[in-house]
Amino acid sequence: RYSESPESAGEHAQMFLCRVVLGWSHAASERPPRRAARPPCVLGHWDPVHRCDHERFDSVVWAVPGKYHEYVVYDGQQLFPEFLVQYE
């Protein structure tokens, strides 16, 4: 949780540090659609905007310039929770 409010001081939180296999990644130039249930096809079509049966990427990588990279995988078998990090 990202907060600078005094109420969050001393709060206990947890997060998983995971090992992730991206496979064949699509480098997105803009944020992927929120309701995308699977990665785009090799021609760049996203569901439900354009339904197609083309081969699909395994994951999506979206880089926010100067800030961070967002990695999206659509199959739970592509990740392995390696550590549970607890912090205050």
BELFEN-V98264 format. One record per residue. N is the residue number from 0. SS is DSSP state (hx for helix, st for strand, lp for the rest). PSI is psi in whole degrees, 0 to 359 (999 if undefined). BURIAL is I if it has 16 or more other C-alpha atoms within 10 Angstrom, else O. Layout:
n-><N & N>
ss-><SS & SS>
psi-><PSI & PSI>
burial-><BURIAL & BURIAL>
This chain:
n-><0 & 1 & 2 & 3 & 4 & 5 & 6 & 7 & 8 & 9 & 10 & 11 & 12 & 13 & 14 & 15 & 16 & 17 & 18 & 19 & 20 & 21 & 22 & 23 & 24 & 25 & 26 & 27 & 28 & 29 & 30 & 31 & 32 & 33 & 34 & 35 & 36 & 37 & 38 & 39 & 40 & 41 & 42 & 43 & 44 & 45 & 46 & 47 & 48 & 49 & 50 & 51 & 52 & 53 & 54 & 55 & 56 & 57 & 58 & 59 & 60 & 61 & 62 & 63 & 64 & 65 & 66 & 67 & 68 & 69 & 70 & 71 & 72 & 73 & 74 & 75 & 76 & 77 & 78 & 79 & 80 & 81 & 82 & 83 & 84 & 85 & 86 & 87>
ss-><lp & lp & lp & lp & lp & hx & hx & hx & lp & lp & lp & lp & st & st & st & st & st & st & st & st & lp & lp & lp & lp & st & st & st & st & lp & lp & lp & lp & lp & lp & lp & lp & lp & lp & lp & lp & st & lp & lp & lp & lp & lp & lp & lp & lp & lp & lp & lp & lp & lp & lp & st & lp & lp & st & st & st & st & st & st & lp & lp & lp & st & st & st & st & st & st & lp & lp & hx & hx & hx & st & st & st & st & st & st & st & st & st & lp>
psi-><130 & 111 & 142 & 11 & 148 & 335 & 337 & 352 & 132 & 2 & 137 & 135 & 165 & 151 & 153 & 137 & 117 & 150 & 128 & 136 & 114 & 331 & 223 & 105 & 144 & 124 & 104 & 138 & 348 & 166 & 132 & 151 & 139 & 326 & 15 & 119 & 351 & 162 & 167 & 162 & 174 & 343 & 0 & 11 & 131 & 141 & 149 & 10 & 314 & 105 & 130 & 168 & 21 & 162 & 145 & 154 & 165 & 335 & 174 & 135 & 124 & 120 & 122 & 112 & 125 & 4 & 287 & 172 & 137 & 127 & 128 & 124 & 151 & 358 & 120 & 340 & 356 & 358 & 153 & 115 & 113 & 321 & 145 & 116 & 125 & 134 & 167 & 999>
burial-><O & O & O & O & O & O & O & O & O & O & O & O & O & O & O & O & O & O & O & I & O & I & O & O & I & I & O & O & O & O & O & O & O & O & O & O & O & I & I & I & I & O & O & O & I & I & I & O & O & O & O & O & O & O & O & I & I & I & I & I & I & I & I & O & O & O & O & O & O & O & O & I & I & I & O & O & O & O & O & O & O & O & O & O & O & O & O & O>
